[in-house]
Amino acid sequence: RRIALTNLGDGVDIYSLGKSYPDLRIKNRPASEDQNIPMQVSWLFDGAAIISGSADGDVRIWATSTGEPLQILEHKGKTLLREESTFIDILV
């Protein structure tokens, strides 16, 4: 069981349940400090990857074993940020 959440600093942290420090930190730097807001994060492929939004409007897919980016889904143009996004997801 693991928890993935945006850390409001530089990306996504992945924790094992019961631990107070992340097992993995995935760097996804905000475009600027004023865009440092919670981004949606969710598990993919039975926990082998996570998908997260970013301040620049792109969506990124990361390997949870290494933290390496697997794919960037680019979004060009205006970005709409939604306050009700889920920024914590639990893999059971």
KOLVO-46031 format. One line per 5 residues: number of its first residue (from 1); their letters; for each residue x negated, y negated, z negated of N, C-alpha, C. Coordinates in nm, 4 decimals, decimal comma. Example, Ala and Ser with C-alpha at 12.3 -4.5 7.8 and 13.67 -1.06 7.14 Angstrom:
1) AS) -1,3190/0,5690/-0,7800/-1,2300/0,4500/-0,7800/-1,3200/0,3300/-0,7800 ~ -1,2850/0,2250/-0,7080/-1,3670/0,1060/-0,7140/-1,2900/-0,0030/-0,7870 .
This chain:
1) RRIAL) -0,0836/0,1176/0,0000/0,0000/0,0000/0,0000/-0,0881/-0,1239/0,0000 ~ -0,0550/-0,2159/0,0879/-0,1326/-0,3382/0,0991/-0,0413/-0,4578/0,1207 ~ -0,0933/-0,5747/0,0864/-0,0215/-0,7004/0,1036/-0,1061/-0,7895/0,1931 ~ -0,0435/-0,8518/0,2934/-0,1111/-0,9498/0,3788/-0,0431/-1,0842/0,3571 ~ -0,1235/-1,1902/0,3393/-0,0661/-1,3228/0,3209/-0,1601/-1,4296/0,3727 .
6) TNLGD) -0,1015/-1,5402/0,4175/-0,1846/-1,6533/0,4562/-0,2370/-1,7168/0,3290 ~ -0,3622/-1,7613/0,3322/-0,4240/-1,8113/0,2101/-0,4278/-1,9635/0,2017 ~ -0,3676/-2,0323/0,2968/-0,3627/-2,1789/0,2994/-0,5004/-2,2424/0,3008 ~ -0,6002/-2,1664/0,3368/-0,7355/-2,2193/0,3465/-0,7921/-2,1981/0,4848 ~ -0,8168/-2,0710/0,5179/-0,8809/-2,0442/0,6454/-0,8327/-1,9176/0,7133 .
11) GVDIY) -0,7196/-1,8627/0,6726/-0,6711/-1,7447/0,7431/-0,5792/-1,6568/0,6620 ~ -0,6001/-1,5254/0,6752/-0,5146/-1,4241/0,6143/-0,5987/-1,3392/0,5201 ~ -0,5439/-1,3099/0,4025/-0,6089/-1,2198/0,3082/-0,5270/-1,0926/0,2981 ~ -0,5965/-0,9780/0,2875/-0,5312/-0,8480/0,2729/-0,5751/-0,7893/0,1389 ~ -0,4771/-0,7573/0,0554/-0,5003/-0,7029/-0,0777/-0,4452/-0,5614/-0,0871 .
16) SLGKS) -0,5116/-0,4761/-0,1632/-0,4518/-0,3503/-0,2055/-0,3677/-0,3812/-0,3275 ~ -0,2515/-0,3166/-0,3400/-0,1667/-0,3404/-0,4566/-0,2446/-0,3075/-0,5835 ~ -0,2332/-0,3941/-0,6822/-0,3021/-0,3743/-0,8086/-0,4364/-0,4442/-0,8170 ~ -0,4867/-0,4959/-0,7055/-0,6148/-0,5667/-0,7064/-0,5893/-0,7172/-0,7050 ~ -0,6785/-0,7924/-0,7696/-0,6607/-0,9377/-0,7742/-0,7509/-1,0103/-0,6746 .
21) YPDLR) -0,8376/-0,9378/-0,6055/-0,9231/-0,9967/-0,5030/-0,8960/-0,9276/-0,3701 ~ -0,9019/-1,0019/-0,2590/-0,8706/-0,9404/-0,1294/-0,9746/-0,8368/-0,0871 ~ -0,9262/-0,7318/-0,0217/-1,0138/-0,6318/0,0386/-1,0767/-0,6872/0,1659 ~ -1,0027/-0,7748/0,2342/-1,0475/-0,8296/0,3622/-0,9945/-0,9711/0,3774 ~ -1,0804/-1,0608/0,4257/-1,0400/-1,1978/0,4585/-1,0572/-1,2161/0,6091 .
26) IKNRP) -0,9500/-1,2545/0,6745/-0,9527/-1,2762/0,8183/-0,9521/-1,4257/0,8426 ~ -1,0571/-1,4759/0,9073/-1,0720/-1,6193/0,9302/-0,9897/-1,6633/1,0503 ~ -0,9026/-1,7584/1,0262/-0,8170/-1,8157/1,1300/-0,8034/-1,9638/1,0948 ~ -0,9121/-2,0381/1,1131/-0,9202/-2,1767/1,0655/-0,8100/-2,2648/1,1218 ~ -0,7549/-2,3532/1,0367/-0,6555/-2,4479/1,0859/-0,7200/-2,5510/1,1782 .
31) ASEDQ) -0,6402/-2,6072/1,2677/-0,6912/-2,7088/1,3592/-0,7380/-2,8321/1,2827 ~ -0,6699/-2,8672/1,1755/-0,7091/-2,9781/1,0893/-0,6433/-2,9584/0,9536 ~ -0,6889/-3,0331/0,8545/-0,6341/-3,0162/0,7198/-0,4843/-3,0433/0,7138 ~ -0,4346/-3,1381/0,7924/-0,2917/-3,1687/0,7879/-0,2072/-3,0581/0,8503 ~ -0,2702/-2,9644/0,9221/-0,1977/-2,8511/0,9806/-0,2191/-2,7238/0,9002 .
36) NIPMQ) -0,2749/-2,7350/0,7818/-0,3015/-2,6199/0,6971/-0,1746/-2,5838/0,6204 ~ -0,0874/-2,5061/0,6847/0,0424/-2,4703/0,6298/0,0606/-2,3191/0,6361 ~ 0,1554/-2,2647/0,5617/0,1795/-2,1197/0,5687/0,2179/-2,0772/0,7104 ~ 0,1603/-1,9694/0,7548/0,1926/-1,9121/0,8853/0,2461/-1,7715/0,8648 ~ 0,3346/-1,7318/0,9522/0,3929/-1,5986/0,9434/0,2859/-1,4928/0,9663 .
41) VSWLF) 0,2964/-1,3839/0,8925/0,2056/-1,2706/0,9075/0,2878/-1,1422/0,8939 ~ 0,2545/-1,0416/0,9756/0,3278/-0,9155/0,9710/0,2351/-0,8015/1,0138 ~ 0,2660/-0,6819/0,9664/0,1875/-0,5632/0,9999/0,2270/-0,5090/1,1365 ~ 0,1288/-0,4501/1,2059/0,1510/-0,3818/1,3337/0,0864/-0,2434/1,3283 ~ 0,1327/-0,1553/1,4117/0,0692/-0,0247/1,4340/0,0432/0,0502/1,3027 .
46) DGAAI) 0,1461/0,0584/1,2177/0,1358/0,1299/1,0891/0,0199/0,0813/1,0035 ~ -0,0052/-0,0493/1,0062/-0,1083/-0,1085/0,9215/-0,2450/-0,1205/0,9852 ~ -0,2616/-0,0751/1,1079/-0,3920/-0,0835/1,1746/-0,4248/-0,2255/1,2195 ~ -0,3219/-0,3112/1,2264/-0,3421/-0,4491/1,2710/-0,2389/-0,5389/1,2042 ~ -0,2678/-0,6688/1,2050/-0,1694/-0,7677/1,1631/-0,1563/-0,8712/1,2738 .
51) ISGSA) -0,0437/-0,9378/1,2736/-0,0192/-1,0447/1,3684/0,0114/-1,1697/1,2868 ~ -0,0472/-1,2822/1,3282/-0,0247/-1,4056/1,2525/-0,0177/-1,5246/1,3461 ~ 0,0560/-1,6247/1,3009/0,0594/-1,7512/1,3720/-0,0645/-1,8319/1,3395 ~ -0,0809/-1,9437/1,4074/-0,1934/-2,0328/1,3802/-0,1486/-2,1770/1,4008 ~ -0,2237/-2,2683/1,3442/-0,1876/-2,4096/1,3497/-0,1893/-2,4648/1,4923 .
56) DGDVR) -0,2642/-2,4016/1,5814/-0,2704/-2,4511/1,7190/-0,1591/-2,3944/1,8072 ~ -0,0698/-2,3128/1,7485/0,0421/-2,2576/1,8234/0,0174/-2,1204/1,8809 ~ -0,1075/-2,0755/1,8807/-0,1379/-1,9422/1,9309/-0,0964/-1,8369/1,8286 ~ -0,0751/-1,7151/1,8756/-0,0482/-1,6004/1,7896/-0,1673/-1,5074/1,8037 ~ -0,2168/-1,4594/1,6909/-0,3362/-1,3753/1,6935/-0,3079/-1,2383/1,6330 .
61) IWATS) -0,3689/-1,1359/1,6923/-0,3593/-0,9988/1,6426/-0,4986/-0,9581/1,5965 ~ -0,5065/-0,9056/1,4726/-0,6338/-0,8726/1,4093/-0,6374/-0,7261/1,3682 ~ -0,7541/-0,6618/1,3809/-0,7747/-0,5261/1,3290/-0,7911/-0,5351/1,1776 ~ -0,7153/-0,4567/1,1027/-0,7248/-0,4634/0,9571/-0,8446/-0,3859/0,9023 ~ -0,9062/-0,3033/0,9823/-1,0245/-0,2303/0,9360/-1,1500/-0,3173/0,9377 .
66) TGEPL) -1,1548/-0,4141/1,0310/-1,2758/-0,4948/1,0473/-1,2526/-0,6448/1,0370 ~ -1,1280/-0,6883/1,0583/-1,0990/-0,8313/1,0630/-1,1277/-0,8931/1,1985 ~ -1,1680/-0,8119/1,2938/-1,1988/-0,8615/1,4281/-1,0708/-0,8922/1,5046 ~ -1,0717/-1,0002/1,5853/-0,9539/-1,0301/1,6669/-0,9370/-0,9269/1,7781 ~ -0,8140/-0,8805/1,7970/-0,7841/-0,7862/1,9046/-0,7261/-0,8579/2,0258 .
71) QILEH) -0,6464/-0,9625/1,9991/-0,5825/-1,0346/2,1088/-0,5370/-1,1714/2,0606 ~ -0,5441/-1,2688/2,1499/-0,4900/-1,4017/2,1246/-0,3821/-1,4270/2,2283 ~ -0,2620/-1,4562/2,1810/-0,1504/-1,4883/2,2689/-0,1413/-1,6406/2,2714 ~ -0,1915/-1,7002/2,3782/-0,2021/-1,8456/2,3854/-0,0673/-1,9107/2,4092 ~ -0,0497/-2,0245/2,3449/0,0711/-2,1043/2,3631/0,0281/-2,2453/2,3995 .
76) KGKTL) 0,0579/-2,2862/2,5157/0,0246/-2,4218/2,5603/0,1492/-2,5083/2,5509 ~ 0,1315/-2,6290/2,5052/0,2457/-2,7200/2,4942/0,2801/-2,7482/2,3506 ~ 0,3959/-2,8021/2,3308/0,4421/-2,8450/2,1996/0,4678/-2,7243/2,1091 ~ 0,4311/-2,7386/1,9816/0,4490/-2,6320/1,8843/0,5550/-2,6728/1,7836 ~ 0,6468/-2,5830/1,7559/0,7496/-2,6058/1,6554/0,7155/-2,5203/1,5343 .
81) LREES) 0,6965/-2,5840/1,4192/0,6667/-2,5114/1,2966/0,7953/-2,4927/1,2180 ~ 0,8175/-2,3716/1,1675/0,9397/-2,3419/1,0939/0,9076/-2,3211/0,9473 ~ 0,9781/-2,3898/0,8626/0,9552/-2,3820/0,7183/0,9917/-2,2452/0,6607 ~ 1,0893/-2,1761/0,7197/1,1365/-2,0528/0,6588/1,0559/-1,9306/0,6999 ~ 0,9418/-1,9459/0,7618/0,8594/-1,8321/0,8021/0,8146/-1,7497/0,6820 .
86) TFIDI) 0,8055/-1,6197/0,7018/0,7538/-1,5303/0,5995/0,6026/-1,5323/0,6058 ~ 0,5391/-1,5695/0,4953/0,3931/-1,5732/0,4987/0,3318/-1,4667/0,4097 ~ 0,4145/-1,3746/0,3599/0,3658/-1,2578/0,2869/0,4358/-1,1366/0,3448 ~ 0,3610/-1,0284/0,3676/0,4218/-0,9043/0,4148/0,3562/-0,7890/0,3418 ~ 0,4355/-0,6887/0,3062/0,3857/-0,5743/0,2312/0,3981/-0,4487/0,3165 .
91) LV) 0,2902/-0,3721/0,3224/0,2894/-0,2446/0,3925/0,3045/-0,1361/0,2885 ~ 0,4104/-0,0568/0,2998/0,4362/0,0484/0,1999/0,4008/0,1820/0,2586 .
